[in-house]
Amino acid sequence: MKKIYAISVLALVQFIMINEMSIVMPLAPKIAEYYSVNPNRVTFLNAGYALMGLLTPLLGFSAEKIGIKKILLITVGLFSIGSFLTANSETALQFFLSRSLIGLGYFTLASLIISYTSKIIPYNNLGFASGVYKLSFAIAVLTSPIIGNIFVTNYSISELYYTFGISMLLVFFLLIPLPKIDSEEGIDFKEFKRLIVNKEVKTMMLITFLTSIPAVYFYNYMSLFLSSKGYDQLFITVVYSTVALGTLGAAIIIILFSDRIGKLRLTKYGFIASVIVILPIFMNSPVIIISFIFLFGFTFDTVWGLLFPVGSKMFKKESNSFLTLLGMSMALANTFSNITAPYVNDFGGFFLNIIVCSVSILVAGILFIKVTKGYQSELN
């Protein structure tokens, strides 16, 4: 019962933080207008969010020392504080700095939720738990455009972030009864340094970096691309909701089949299919956009739903530190993407953005197949 409670509360944490992250994407034109920023430069406002994620390994290593539950509570608290500060932001700089604190909470939680779960349930059930988190992710992505549209139409961005702050503060108290990890082995600083220079760790970090690139290059610029083609906010909302339906499908597949047919095998299929279905999305046809955006959400989020659970098995003892290193790679990729994407988009438009995404996913998939080759029986 305690395990079910823990997974349920962590799924709620996932829902709130993904809702906040996803709301920024379809509202990019509105946020640019609100803070008087060039729409093509709006991703610069997210650079601080991603940059703070580079500190996640410090929190991951701290989890080895003081316990993962305490770090979960600390990062949820940071997310709540960051939301309240963002709610009171009146300038682009204040938004940049305040949302940075949310970013530190997000990237740490994204890593440690799976690490914590891997310590309370066996690996052969971890696919199911990961599917529940991905289901929470899907519902968050599905509802975020609608919630965002309601708030900017009837209320304000400030009231939206007050809602996030209060919601996460309530979840903070729900986390307190979570079971402690009684047998945390932990690692010392020497082991942490050896982990950083491990070849397989560095390869997994590169895979995570490359797989994170579409978060900005594709999802952030999709709304701007559609807006430039004359589509209204309603159609943009439909498109992002369709992505969420694909993510929902990924969650169902992970829950029902990942522990049966193999988490490793399913991740490989996800990488291959993602490369294929992303390319036609550039075509300016509503039917093609809707169809392939669904398929991309389905295949790409199958990868994201299983990448961290697979990683937690590769380095079980060091999972706190290892998974936050992957979280740092996500943050580094987001920082890199938020800085470079505007220039790439200026040079080649959204088509070039898609090419960059497809190449990054392809290389990540090849590296993933290579690095997990020696773990076939353990990771399936």
ABEGO torsion letter per residue (X at the ends): XAAAAAAAAAAAAAAAAAAAAAAAAAAAAAAAAAAGBBAAAAAAAAAAAAAAAAAAAAAAAAAAAAEAAAAAAAAAAAAAAAAAAAAABABAAAAAAAAAAAAAAAAAAAAAAAAAAAAABBAAAAAAAAAAAAAAAAAAAAAAAAAAAAAAAABBAAAAAAAAAAAAAAAAAAAAABBBBAABAEBBAAAAAAAAABAAAAAAAAAAAAAAAAAAAAAAAAAAAAAAAGBBAAAAAAAAAAAAAAAAAAAAAAAAAAAAAEAAAAAAAAAAAAAAAAAAAABBBAAAAAAAAAAAAAAAAAAAAAAAAAAAAABAAAAAAAAAAAAAAAAAAAAAAAAAAAAAAAAAEAAAAAAAAAAAAAAAAAAAAAAAAAAAAAAX
